[in-house]
Amino acid sequence: MIYPVILAGGSGTRLWPVSTKNAPKQVQAFGDQKTLLQATYTRLAKKFSVQDILIVTTEDIKDLISAQVALQTQNLVLEPKGKNTAIAIGLAVVHILHRDPEGVALISSSDAFIAEEDKYLSLVEKIGTWTAQHPENFVLLGARPLYPETGYGYIHFKKEPIDQIADIDLFAVNQFKEKPNLSTAENYLVSGEYLWNTGMFIFSAKQFMLWYQEFLPEVFAYLEKLLAALDTHNQADYDKILAELYQNVESSSIDYALLEKLASVVVVPVDLTWADVGHWRAVRDMRLNKEDAANVSNVSHIGLDSQDNLLYSSSGKIVATLGVKDLILVETEKVIFLCAADRAQEVKQLLEIFKEKGLEDYL
C-alpha cells in the first residue's frame, strides 16, 4: 500500500513577510482559497484514504497544522524541532512500518504546486506499484524544465531508460546538481538531459531502513528503537528516544545524507506544470499560470504599461502601478516589501540584516 507523507515543517523565510516564524508559509494561502498545506492534502486525498496520509511537522506549529486539515492524531508525526529532511523522512518511515511492513512511501513537500492533479495522482499510483515490485530502487519524480531556473536543484539522467511502466519511462540518475548559475541553467535546458529535482520521492519503507542501516547507522539505531516503542505502544520510551535522536544527530538533507550515496536511484521525467512555491517569484509564476493574467494581485489593481508583477496586500487597499515589470510588492501589517522578481531568492540575506539590527519582531 502507498502511504503519502507531507513534509510540513520549516519556516519558509523566502516568503517573508507573509510567512513568519509564528505563521510559516505552509499555513498561508497566498491569494488562493486554500493554504499551501490544504492544497497538497486535498490533492492527495483525491486518490488516497485520509487514514493513510501522514503529515510531518514540528511541535511548535502542530496546532496551526491541525487547524488546517481534518487529521487524526496518529496521522500527525511530530518532530521536537526541525532537523532537515533526512530525519523527518526517517521518522515518517518508522510510522509507516508500524502500520505496514510492506508499505511504500510517497514523499511530498507541503508547498508543491501541481496543475494537472489527476495526471499526477495516476502517475504516482503506477510508480508506487512498480516500486513495491522493485524495492531496491529509490524513485524520484523529476519535472522537465520550462525555463532556466536558478533556484532549483537539477537531476542529470542517463539517456536510455532502464524500465517502462505502461507509457512511463524510468531512467537511472547520473548525477545530482546543485542550484546552477543562469548560464549553466540555460545549458541544462538546451541539453534535454536535466530535470528539476521536485523533492517528490517514492520508495519501499523496509528498504529505506536497510539503506539507513548502511549509510546512516547512528540514525538507523534510533529509528529502530522508535519502531520498537511504537510496536509495543510504549509512549514514554518513544518520547525519550525521539528527544535523544533530535539532540544527538546532525541536521542533513535526504539528498546529501542518502541519495548521493545510492547506486539504485531512478528518476521519472514528468510533464507536469510543477513549482516549488518557496519564494515570491514562484508564487507569481503559479498564479500567472492559473489565472492567465498580465499581473497577479489579491486586491483591486489598476495598472498602465505594467506586467508580470505580483501585488499582495493585507490591508485591502487598491494597488496602482505605472510602467513597472517583474516586481514583487508585499504589504503586511508591519512591513512593506519590494523587490525585483529575479532576486526573490535572496530574501534570507535581507532578513539577516533585520537580525543584526535587533528587529526580530518583524520576522
Buried (B, 14 or more C-beta within 10 A) or exposed (E): EBBBBBBBBBBBBBBBBBBBEEEBBBBBBBBBEBBBBBBBBEBBBEBBEBEBBBBBBBEBBBEBBBEBBEBEEEBBBBBBEBBBBBBBBBBBBBBBBBBBEEBBBBBBBBBBBBEBBEBBBBBBBBBBBBBBEBBBBBBBBBBBBEEBBBBBBBBBBEEEBEEEBEEBBBBBBBEBBEBBEEEBBBEBBEEEBBBBBBBBBBBBBBBBBEBBBEBBEEBBBBBBBBBBBBEEEEEEBBBEBBEEBBEEBEEBBBBEBBBBEBEBBBBBBBEBBBBBBBBBBBBBBBBBBBEEEEBBBBBEBEBEEBEBBBBBBBEEEEBEBEEBBBBBBBBBEEBEBEBEBEBBBEBEEBBEEBEEEEEEEBB
